[in-house]
Amino acid sequence: MEHDGRNETLDDVVKRLVDETGISEADALELIYLLGLNWCSLVREARLLKGQARGS
């Protein structure tokens, strides 16, 4: 996955997803393993997951 013109490592993607959506690193990793590195899908699912956590 490319962001800002450079290749990101898995750790970079996890950190960016955590920073942008507020989910945990464990949840971010799980989403990546389930969905792959499609950023739009990851953000959508992370936001849904975060919303479910608030609703509980």
C-alpha positions as CSV (number, residue, x, y, z in Angstrom):
1,M,0.0,0.0,0.0
2,E,1.3,3.4,-0.9
3,H,0.7,6.5,1.2
4,D,2.5,9.9,0.7
5,G,4.5,8.4,-2.2
6,R,6.2,5.6,-0.1
7,N,5.6,2.0,0.6
8,E,4.0,1.3,4.0
9,T,4.8,-1.7,6.2
10,L,2.1,-3.6,8.0
11,D,3.0,-1.7,11.2
12,D,2.5,1.6,9.3
13,V,-0.9,0.6,8.1
14,V,-1.9,-0.5,11.6
15,K,-0.7,2.7,13.1
16,R,-2.5,4.9,10.5
17,L,-5.7,3.0,10.9
18,V,-5.6,3.2,14.7
19,D,-4.8,7.0,14.5
20,E,-7.5,7.7,12.0
21,T,-10.3,5.7,13.5
22,G,-9.5,5.2,17.2
23,I,-9.8,1.4,17.1
24,S,-7.2,-0.8,18.9
25,E,-4.1,-2.2,17.3
26,A,-5.5,-5.7,17.7
27,D,-8.7,-4.8,16.0
28,A,-6.8,-3.1,13.2
29,L,-4.7,-6.2,12.6
30,E,-7.8,-8.4,12.6
31,L,-9.4,-6.2,10.0
32,I,-6.3,-6.2,7.8
33,Y,-6.1,-10.0,8.0
34,L,-9.8,-10.2,7.1
35,L,-10.0,-7.5,4.4
36,G,-6.5,-7.1,3.1
37,L,-5.0,-3.7,2.5
38,N,-7.9,-2.0,0.8
39,W,-7.8,1.3,2.7
40,C,-11.4,2.4,2.0
41,S,-12.7,-1.0,3.2
42,L,-10.5,-0.9,6.3
43,V,-11.6,2.6,7.3
44,R,-15.3,1.8,6.7
45,E,-15.2,-1.4,8.8
46,A,-13.1,0.3,11.5
47,R,-15.6,3.1,11.9
48,L,-18.4,0.6,12.1
49,L,-16.5,-1.4,14.7
50,K,-15.8,1.8,16.7
51,G,-19.5,2.7,16.5
52,Q,-20.5,-0.7,17.8
53,A,-18.1,-0.4,20.7
54,R,-19.6,3.0,21.7
55,G,-23.1,1.6,21.5
56,S,-22.3,-1.3,23.9
